[in-house]
Amino acid sequence: MHIYSLSFLLVFLPVTAAVYYAARPHYRVFVLFVASLYFYGSISPVGLAIMLGSVGADYLLARPLFLWGKGDKRARSLLLLAAAKNIFLFVVLSSLSQLRGTEMPIGVVVYAFTSLGYLVDLYNGEADLVMSPYEYGLFCCFFGKLYVGPILGYNDFSRQLRQFRPSLTRMGEGVVFLLHGLAKKVILADSLTILTQQLRDIPYLDKTVLSVWMLIICVIFQIYYTLSGFSDMARGIGGIFGLDLPENFHYPLQSESVTDFFSRFNISANRFVRKYVYGALGAEDNGPFPTTLNIMLITMLMGLWYGVRLNYLVWGASLGVFIVMETLWGERVFDRLPALLRRLYTLVVIVVSFAWYASLSISQGVFYLQTMFGLRTVDLLRKLGGNTTYALAWNDQSLYLLAQNWLLLAACALLCTSLVYRNARRLRLRFPRLTEMGSFLTNILLLGLSLAFMVS
């Protein structure tokens, strides 16, 4: 039972919401915590046991950490132990999933690093001690945000629990967020998954410049609409229960710099790494060389956030090189360029860098890059003595896939920008009633299409 399944949308979510609002206020945290455990257990009983063991251990460590306080050697040792445990858990589960060819249990990154961030804040005196195990469990394991976050600080989460103000407006906004996220996942991302696999299945000798560029662009769209779809669904589910979860993806593909892209793509993860790693390393206050090392470390860690793979590490490092250049020479070079040129430069860097993300090995990443820029074509042309059949930038198969899926790709390209949102807002200001009716009909259409894609 995933959040994009019919059993979740038509049974689990309505029943949980009904019980939640029927319960007395001081029981609502317990209701959501139990619902989160049931939800996770329905997906993976083993994953549930691992999650309870990890989060439960951190909950037990929190009290002595709070009592001993910052500066105490025992507290520092406990904090290091908790950090090692959570990082080890992520690395082991990610490595096992790769060796077995299976998906990593959902939510490991979210609950492990949410819990670790809280312990660091508690050690630094920036958070209060959580007495209730149900509240701590809900903070780390709320089912709405288990897939990709957002990762919240405890102070923000606890304040909402104590200042709970349910309203039909917030619930309505939550339903809309949930619907839009669901449409991103089941209509766009799942369709892109099929197209991406078709492009991957093209034999190596038949891969062309066009087919590899299409593959990389499809991977970018697939990742974006999957992750942002889950994030929108998390915001929507949170809104249904009166919780305000922050935005996690803000049109990253229209960024004006690679640095800007990192700040827009998985915002809460970026903030987590910047606060707990980048800030601890001294950020940009120690001169060019330490700044370069710090930035490269952070970008590589952000690459590993998506899995412990060498190609993810190289992906983060490749983007880190450009962030270093922007940080050191931004005012002299990049900031003087026209906005359109900066966006074009950023988009090209992002697309090319995703050749590493899309690959399953370093050699495959090199192959993709060579093919994208025609280098492999030239090499094959020399080896085959001028046989241009293998040197074409496209072939019938790549053109067929493009012709069959151009509407999907065009929709993805349009919807990853703020163009639709900005124009809809202008129309809402000029024609509020007409826009509300159009929005209602659009949401009904999205619901029908999403359900159709889910049952097909």
ZIJOMO-V929804 format. One record per residue. N is the residue number from 1. RES is the residue in one letter. SS is DSSP state (helix for helix, strand for strand, loop for the rest). D_CENTER is the distance of its C-alpha to the mean C-alpha in Angstrom with 1 decimal. Layout:
# ZIJOMO-V929804
n=N res=RES ss=SS d_center=D_CENTER
n=N res=RES ss=SS d_center=D_CENTER
This chain:
# ZIJOMO-V929804
n=1 res=M ss=loop d_center=20.3
n=2 res=H ss=loop d_center=16.6
n=3 res=I ss=loop d_center=15.5
n=4 res=Y ss=loop d_center=16.0
n=5 res=S ss=loop d_center=19.5
n=6 res=L ss=helix d_center=22.8
n=7 res=S ss=helix d_center=23.9
n=8 res=F ss=helix d_center=21.1
n=9 res=L ss=helix d_center=21.5
n=10 res=L ss=helix d_center=25.3
n=11 res=V ss=helix d_center=26.4
n=12 res=F ss=helix d_center=24.1
n=13 res=L ss=helix d_center=22.5
n=14 res=P ss=helix d_center=25.9
n=15 res=V ss=helix d_center=27.8
n=16 res=T ss=helix d_center=25.6
n=17 res=A ss=helix d_center=25.7
n=18 res=A ss=helix d_center=29.5
n=19 res=V ss=helix d_center=30.1
n=20 res=Y ss=helix d_center=28.0
n=21 res=Y ss=helix d_center=30.0
n=22 res=A ss=helix d_center=33.2
n=23 res=A ss=loop d_center=32.9
n=24 res=R ss=loop d_center=34.4
n=25 res=P ss=helix d_center=32.1
n=26 res=H ss=helix d_center=32.4
n=27 res=Y ss=helix d_center=31.4
n=28 res=R ss=helix d_center=28.2
n=29 res=V ss=helix d_center=26.0
n=30 res=F ss=helix d_center=27.7
n=31 res=V ss=helix d_center=27.1
n=32 res=L ss=helix d_center=23.3
n=33 res=F ss=helix d_center=23.3
n=34 res=V ss=helix d_center=25.4
n=35 res=A ss=helix d_center=23.4
n=36 res=S ss=helix d_center=20.2
n=37 res=L ss=helix d_center=22.3
n=38 res=Y ss=helix d_center=23.8
n=39 res=F ss=helix d_center=20.5
n=40 res=Y ss=helix d_center=19.1
n=41 res=G ss=helix d_center=22.6
n=42 res=S ss=helix d_center=22.8
n=43 res=I ss=helix d_center=20.0
n=44 res=S ss=loop d_center=21.1
n=45 res=P ss=helix d_center=24.1
n=46 res=V ss=helix d_center=23.8
n=47 res=G ss=helix d_center=20.2
n=48 res=L ss=helix d_center=21.5
n=49 res=A ss=helix d_center=24.3
n=50 res=I ss=helix d_center=22.0
n=51 res=M ss=helix d_center=19.9
n=52 res=L ss=helix d_center=23.2
n=53 res=G ss=helix d_center=24.7
n=54 res=S ss=helix d_center=22.0
n=55 res=V ss=helix d_center=21.6
n=56 res=G ss=helix d_center=25.3
n=57 res=A ss=helix d_center=26.2
n=58 res=D ss=helix d_center=24.3
n=59 res=Y ss=helix d_center=26.0
n=60 res=L ss=helix d_center=29.3
n=61 res=L ss=helix d_center=28.7
n=62 res=A ss=helix d_center=27.9
n=63 res=R ss=helix d_center=31.5
n=64 res=P ss=helix d_center=33.4
n=65 res=L ss=helix d_center=30.8
n=66 res=F ss=helix d_center=31.6
n=67 res=L ss=helix d_center=35.3
n=68 res=W ss=helix d_center=35.7
n=69 res=G ss=loop d_center=33.7
n=70 res=K ss=loop d_center=32.4
n=71 res=G ss=loop d_center=34.7
n=72 res=D ss=loop d_center=36.0
n=73 res=K ss=helix d_center=35.8
n=74 res=R ss=helix d_center=35.2
n=75 res=A ss=helix d_center=32.2
n=76 res=R ss=helix d_center=30.8
n=77 res=S ss=helix d_center=31.4
n=78 res=L ss=helix d_center=29.6
n=79 res=L ss=helix d_center=26.6
n=80 res=L ss=helix d_center=26.5
n=81 res=L ss=helix d_center=27.0
n=82 res=A ss=helix d_center=24.0
n=83 res=A ss=helix d_center=21.8
n=84 res=A ss=helix d_center=23.3
n=85 res=K ss=helix d_center=22.8
n=86 res=N ss=helix d_center=19.1
n=87 res=I ss=helix d_center=18.4
n=88 res=F ss=helix d_center=20.9
n=89 res=L ss=helix d_center=19.4
n=90 res=F ss=helix d_center=16.0
n=91 res=V ss=helix d_center=17.9
n=92 res=V ss=helix d_center=20.4
n=93 res=L ss=helix d_center=18.2
n=94 res=S ss=helix d_center=16.1
n=95 res=S ss=helix d_center=19.4
n=96 res=L ss=helix d_center=21.1
n=97 res=S ss=helix d_center=18.6
n=98 res=Q ss=helix d_center=19.2
n=99 res=L ss=helix d_center=22.9
n=100 res=R ss=helix d_center=23.2
n=101 res=G ss=loop d_center=21.1
n=102 res=T ss=loop d_center=19.1
n=103 res=E ss=loop d_center=15.6
n=104 res=M ss=loop d_center=14.7
n=105 res=P ss=loop d_center=15.2
n=106 res=I ss=loop d_center=12.4
n=107 res=G ss=loop d_center=11.5
n=108 res=V ss=helix d_center=13.2
n=109 res=V ss=helix d_center=10.8
n=110 res=V ss=helix d_center=10.5
n=111 res=Y ss=helix d_center=14.2
n=112 res=A ss=helix d_center=15.5
n=113 res=F ss=helix d_center=14.1
n=114 res=T ss=helix d_center=14.7
n=115 res=S ss=helix d_center=18.2
n=116 res=L ss=helix d_center=18.7
n=117 res=G ss=helix d_center=17.9
n=118 res=Y ss=helix d_center=20.4
n=119 res=L ss=helix d_center=23.0
n=120 res=V ss=helix d_center=22.8
n=121 res=D ss=helix d_center=23.2
n=122 res=L ss=helix d_center=26.1
n=123 res=Y ss=helix d_center=27.7
n=124 res=N ss=loop d_center=27.6
n=125 res=G ss=loop d_center=29.1
n=126 res=E ss=loop d_center=26.2
n=127 res=A ss=loop d_center=25.6
n=128 res=D ss=loop d_center=28.2
n=129 res=L ss=loop d_center=28.9
n=130 res=V ss=loop d_center=27.6
n=131 res=M ss=loop d_center=30.6
n=132 res=S ss=loop d_center=29.3
n=133 res=P ss=helix d_center=27.5
n=134 res=Y ss=helix d_center=26.3
n=135 res=E ss=helix d_center=24.7
n=136 res=Y ss=helix d_center=23.1
n=137 res=G ss=helix d_center=21.8
n=138 res=L ss=helix d_center=20.4
n=139 res=F ss=helix d_center=18.7
n=140 res=C ss=helix d_center=16.9
n=141 res=C ss=helix d_center=16.7
n=142 res=F ss=loop d_center=16.5
n=143 res=F ss=helix d_center=15.7
n=144 res=G ss=helix d_center=13.8
n=145 res=K ss=helix d_center=10.9
n=146 res=L ss=loop d_center=11.2
n=147 res=Y ss=loop d_center=8.5
n=148 res=V ss=loop d_center=5.2
n=149 res=G ss=loop d_center=7.4
n=150 res=P ss=loop d_center=8.4
n=151 res=I ss=loop d_center=10.6
n=152 res=L ss=loop d_center=14.0
n=153 res=G ss=loop d_center=17.3
n=154 res=Y ss=helix d_center=20.1
n=155 res=N ss=helix d_center=22.4
n=156 res=D ss=helix d_center=20.2
n=157 res=F ss=helix d_center=19.7
n=158 res=S ss=helix d_center=23.4
n=159 res=R ss=helix d_center=24.7
n=160 res=Q ss=helix d_center=23.3
n=161 res=L ss=helix d_center=24.9
n=162 res=R ss=helix d_center=28.2
n=163 res=Q ss=loop d_center=28.2
n=164 res=F ss=loop d_center=27.2
n=165 res=R ss=loop d_center=28.4
n=166 res=P ss=loop d_center=27.7
n=167 res=S ss=loop d_center=28.4
n=168 res=L ss=helix d_center=28.5
n=169 res=T ss=helix d_center=26.8
n=170 res=R ss=helix d_center=23.7
n=171 res=M ss=helix d_center=23.7
n=172 res=G ss=helix d_center=24.2
n=173 res=E ss=helix d_center=21.3
n=174 res=G ss=helix d_center=19.2
n=175 res=V ss=helix d_center=20.5
n=176 res=V ss=helix d_center=19.7
n=177 res=F ss=helix d_center=16.0
n=178 res=L ss=helix d_center=15.9
n=179 res=L ss=helix d_center=17.8
n=180 res=H ss=helix d_center=15.8
n=181 res=G ss=helix d_center=12.5
n=182 res=L ss=helix d_center=14.7
n=183 res=A ss=helix d_center=16.2
n=184 res=K ss=helix d_center=13.1
n=185 res=K ss=helix d_center=12.4
n=186 res=V ss=helix d_center=16.1
n=187 res=I ss=helix d_center=17.7
n=188 res=L ss=helix d_center=15.6
n=189 res=A ss=helix d_center=13.0
n=190 res=D ss=helix d_center=15.7
n=191 res=S ss=helix d_center=18.4
n=192 res=L ss=helix d_center=16.5
n=193 res=T ss=helix d_center=16.2
n=194 res=I ss=helix d_center=20.0
n=195 res=L ss=helix d_center=20.7
n=196 res=T ss=helix d_center=18.7
n=197 res=Q ss=helix d_center=20.7
n=198 res=Q ss=helix d_center=23.9
n=199 res=L ss=helix d_center=23.3
n=200 res=R ss=helix d_center=22.7
n=201 res=D ss=loop d_center=25.9
n=202 res=I ss=loop d_center=28.0
n=203 res=P ss=loop d_center=30.4
n=204 res=Y ss=helix d_center=30.0
n=205 res=L ss=helix d_center=33.4
n=206 res=D ss=helix d_center=32.4
n=207 res=K ss=loop d_center=29.2
n=208 res=T ss=loop d_center=29.8
n=209 res=V ss=helix d_center=28.4
n=210 res=L ss=helix d_center=27.2
n=211 res=S ss=helix d_center=25.7
n=212 res=V ss=helix d_center=23.6
n=213 res=W ss=helix d_center=22.4
n=214 res=M ss=helix d_center=21.6
n=215 res=L ss=helix d_center=19.7
n=216 res=I ss=helix d_center=17.5
n=217 res=I ss=helix d_center=16.9
n=218 res=C ss=helix d_center=16.1
n=219 res=V ss=helix d_center=13.5
n=220 res=I ss=helix d_center=11.8
n=221 res=F ss=helix d_center=12.2
n=222 res=Q ss=helix d_center=11.2
n=223 res=I ss=helix d_center=7.8
n=224 res=Y ss=helix d_center=7.4
n=225 res=Y ss=helix d_center=9.2
n=226 res=T ss=helix d_center=7.7
n=227 res=L ss=helix d_center=4.1
n=228 res=S ss=helix d_center=6.2
n=229 res=G ss=helix d_center=8.9
n=230 res=F ss=helix d_center=7.9
n=231 res=S ss=helix d_center=7.2
n=232 res=D ss=helix d_center=10.6
n=233 res=M ss=helix d_center=12.1
n=234 res=A ss=helix d_center=11.5
n=235 res=R ss=helix d_center=13.2
n=236 res=G ss=helix d_center=15.8
n=237 res=I ss=helix d_center=16.6
n=238 res=G ss=helix d_center=16.9
n=239 res=G ss=helix d_center=19.2
n=240 res=I ss=helix d_center=21.3
n=241 res=F ss=loop d_center=22.1
n=242 res=G ss=loop d_center=22.7
n=243 res=L ss=loop d_center=19.6
n=244 res=D ss=loop d_center=17.9
n=245 res=L ss=loop d_center=14.2
n=246 res=P ss=loop d_center=12.9
n=247 res=E ss=loop d_center=10.9
n=248 res=N ss=loop d_center=7.3
n=249 res=F ss=strand d_center=7.5
n=250 res=H ss=loop d_center=11.1
n=251 res=Y ss=loop d_center=12.4
n=252 res=P ss=helix d_center=11.3
n=253 res=L ss=helix d_center=13.6
n=254 res=Q ss=helix d_center=16.6
n=255 res=S ss=loop d_center=16.4
n=256 res=E ss=loop d_center=19.8
n=257 res=S ss=loop d_center=19.1
n=258 res=V ss=helix d_center=16.7
n=259 res=T ss=helix d_center=16.7
n=260 res=D ss=helix d_center=15.7
n=261 res=F ss=helix d_center=12.8
n=262 res=F ss=helix d_center=11.4
n=263 res=S ss=helix d_center=12.1
n=264 res=R ss=helix d_center=10.4
n=265 res=F ss=strand d_center=7.1
n=266 res=N ss=loop d_center=4.8
n=267 res=I ss=helix d_center=8.3
n=268 res=S ss=helix d_center=9.0
n=269 res=A ss=helix d_center=8.1
n=270 res=N ss=helix d_center=10.2
n=271 res=R ss=helix d_center=12.8
n=272 res=F ss=helix d_center=13.1
n=273 res=V ss=helix d_center=13.9
n=274 res=R ss=helix d_center=16.1
n=275 res=K ss=helix d_center=17.9
n=276 res=Y ss=helix d_center=18.6
n=277 res=V ss=helix d_center=19.0
n=278 res=Y ss=helix d_center=19.6
n=279 res=G ss=loop d_center=21.9
n=280 res=A ss=loop d_center=23.7
n=281 res=L ss=loop d_center=24.4
n=282 res=G ss=loop d_center=26.1
n=283 res=A ss=loop d_center=23.6
n=284 res=E ss=loop d_center=25.8
n=285 res=D ss=loop d_center=29.1
n=286 res=N ss=loop d_center=30.7
n=287 res=G ss=loop d_center=31.5
n=288 res=P ss=helix d_center=30.1
n=289 res=F ss=helix d_center=30.1
n=290 res=P ss=helix d_center=28.3
n=291 res=T ss=helix d_center=25.8
n=292 res=T ss=helix d_center=25.1
n=293 res=L ss=helix d_center=24.7
n=294 res=N ss=helix d_center=22.4
n=295 res=I ss=helix d_center=20.1
n=296 res=M ss=helix d_center=20.1
n=297 res=L ss=helix d_center=19.4
n=298 res=I ss=helix d_center=16.4
n=299 res=T ss=helix d_center=14.9
n=300 res=M ss=helix d_center=15.7
n=301 res=L ss=helix d_center=14.2
n=302 res=M ss=helix d_center=10.9
n=303 res=G ss=helix d_center=11.5
n=304 res=L ss=helix d_center=12.5
n=305 res=W ss=loop d_center=9.4
n=306 res=Y ss=loop d_center=8.3
n=307 res=G ss=loop d_center=11.9
n=308 res=V ss=loop d_center=15.4
n=309 res=R ss=loop d_center=16.6
n=310 res=L ss=helix d_center=18.9
n=311 res=N ss=helix d_center=17.4
n=312 res=Y ss=helix d_center=14.0
n=313 res=L ss=helix d_center=16.3
n=314 res=V ss=helix d_center=18.2
n=315 res=W ss=helix d_center=15.3
n=316 res=G ss=helix d_center=14.4
n=317 res=A ss=helix d_center=18.2
n=318 res=S ss=helix d_center=18.9
n=319 res=L ss=helix d_center=16.8
n=320 res=G ss=helix d_center=18.3
n=321 res=V ss=helix d_center=21.7
n=322 res=F ss=helix d_center=21.2
n=323 res=I ss=helix d_center=19.8
n=324 res=V ss=helix d_center=23.0
n=325 res=M ss=helix d_center=25.2
n=326 res=E ss=helix d_center=23.7
n=327 res=T ss=helix d_center=24.2
n=328 res=L ss=helix d_center=27.7
n=329 res=W ss=helix d_center=29.0
n=330 res=G ss=loop d_center=27.0
n=331 res=E ss=loop d_center=29.8
n=332 res=R ss=loop d_center=32.3
n=333 res=V ss=loop d_center=30.5
n=334 res=F ss=helix d_center=27.2
n=335 res=D ss=helix d_center=28.0
n=336 res=R ss=helix d_center=31.2
n=337 res=L ss=loop d_center=29.7
n=338 res=P ss=loop d_center=29.5
n=339 res=A ss=helix d_center=26.2
n=340 res=L ss=helix d_center=26.2
n=341 res=L ss=helix d_center=26.8
n=342 res=R ss=helix d_center=24.0
n=343 res=R ss=helix d_center=21.5
n=344 res=L ss=helix d_center=23.0
n=345 res=Y ss=helix d_center=23.0
n=346 res=T ss=helix d_center=19.3
n=347 res=L ss=helix d_center=18.4
n=348 res=V ss=helix d_center=20.7
n=349 res=V ss=helix d_center=19.3
n=350 res=I ss=helix d_center=15.7
n=351 res=V ss=helix d_center=17.0
n=352 res=V ss=helix d_center=19.4
n=353 res=S ss=helix d_center=17.0
n=354 res=F ss=helix d_center=14.8
n=355 res=A ss=helix d_center=18.1
n=356 res=W ss=helix d_center=17.3
n=357 res=Y ss=helix d_center=13.8
n=358 res=A ss=helix d_center=15.4
n=359 res=S ss=loop d_center=18.4
n=360 res=L ss=loop d_center=19.3
n=361 res=S ss=loop d_center=21.7
n=362 res=I ss=helix d_center=23.0
n=363 res=S ss=helix d_center=25.9
n=364 res=Q ss=helix d_center=23.9
n=365 res=G ss=helix d_center=21.8
n=366 res=V ss=helix d_center=25.2
n=367 res=F ss=helix d_center=26.5
n=368 res=Y ss=helix d_center=23.8
n=369 res=L ss=helix d_center=24.5
n=370 res=Q ss=helix d_center=28.2
n=371 res=T ss=helix d_center=28.1
n=372 res=M ss=helix d_center=25.9
n=373 res=F ss=loop d_center=28.6
n=374 res=G ss=loop d_center=31.6
n=375 res=L ss=helix d_center=32.6
n=376 res=R ss=helix d_center=32.7
n=377 res=T ss=helix d_center=34.7
n=378 res=V ss=helix d_center=37.3
n=379 res=D ss=helix d_center=37.6
n=380 res=L ss=helix d_center=38.2
n=381 res=L ss=helix d_center=40.6
n=382 res=R ss=helix d_center=42.7
n=383 res=K ss=helix d_center=42.7
n=384 res=L ss=loop d_center=43.6
n=385 res=G ss=loop d_center=46.4
n=386 res=G ss=loop d_center=45.2
n=387 res=N ss=loop d_center=44.0
n=388 res=T ss=helix d_center=41.8
n=389 res=T ss=helix d_center=40.4
n=390 res=Y ss=helix d_center=37.7
n=391 res=A ss=loop d_center=37.2
n=392 res=L ss=loop d_center=36.1
n=393 res=A ss=loop d_center=32.8
n=394 res=W ss=loop d_center=32.3
n=395 res=N ss=loop d_center=34.0
n=396 res=D ss=helix d_center=34.7
n=397 res=Q ss=helix d_center=31.7
n=398 res=S ss=helix d_center=29.1
n=399 res=L ss=helix d_center=31.0
n=400 res=Y ss=helix d_center=31.1
n=401 res=L ss=helix d_center=27.4
n=402 res=L ss=helix d_center=26.9
n=403 res=A ss=helix d_center=29.6
n=404 res=Q ss=helix d_center=28.3
n=405 res=N ss=helix d_center=24.7
n=406 res=W ss=helix d_center=25.3
n=407 res=L ss=helix d_center=24.8
n=408 res=L ss=helix d_center=21.3
n=409 res=L ss=helix d_center=20.4
n=410 res=A ss=helix d_center=22.1
n=411 res=A ss=helix d_center=20.4
n=412 res=C ss=helix d_center=16.9
n=413 res=A ss=helix d_center=18.3
n=414 res=L ss=helix d_center=19.7
n=415 res=L ss=helix d_center=16.9
n=416 res=C ss=loop d_center=14.3
n=417 res=T ss=loop d_center=16.9
n=418 res=S ss=loop d_center=18.3
n=419 res=L ss=helix d_center=21.7
n=420 res=V ss=helix d_center=21.8
n=421 res=Y ss=helix d_center=20.7
n=422 res=R ss=helix d_center=23.3
n=423 res=N ss=helix d_center=26.0
n=424 res=A ss=helix d_center=25.5
n=425 res=R ss=helix d_center=25.9
n=426 res=R ss=helix d_center=29.0
n=427 res=L ss=helix d_center=30.4
n=428 res=R ss=helix d_center=29.7
n=429 res=L ss=helix d_center=31.8
n=430 res=R ss=helix d_center=34.7
n=431 res=F ss=loop d_center=34.7
n=432 res=P ss=helix d_center=33.1
n=433 res=R ss=helix d_center=34.7
n=434 res=L ss=helix d_center=34.2
n=435 res=T ss=helix d_center=30.5
n=436 res=E ss=helix d_center=30.0
n=437 res=M ss=helix d_center=31.8
n=438 res=G ss=helix d_center=29.7
n=439 res=S ss=helix d_center=26.5
n=440 res=F ss=helix d_center=27.8
n=441 res=L ss=helix d_center=28.9
n=442 res=T ss=helix d_center=25.6
n=443 res=N ss=helix d_center=23.8
n=444 res=I ss=helix d_center=26.5
n=445 res=L ss=helix d_center=26.1
n=446 res=L ss=helix d_center=22.3
n=447 res=L ss=helix d_center=23.1
n=448 res=G ss=helix d_center=25.8
n=449 res=L ss=helix d_center=23.8
n=450 res=S ss=helix d_center=20.9
n=451 res=L ss=helix d_center=23.5
n=452 res=A ss=helix d_center=25.3
n=453 res=F ss=helix d_center=22.4
n=454 res=M ss=helix d_center=21.8
n=455 res=V ss=helix d_center=25.4
n=456 res=S ss=loop d_center=26.1
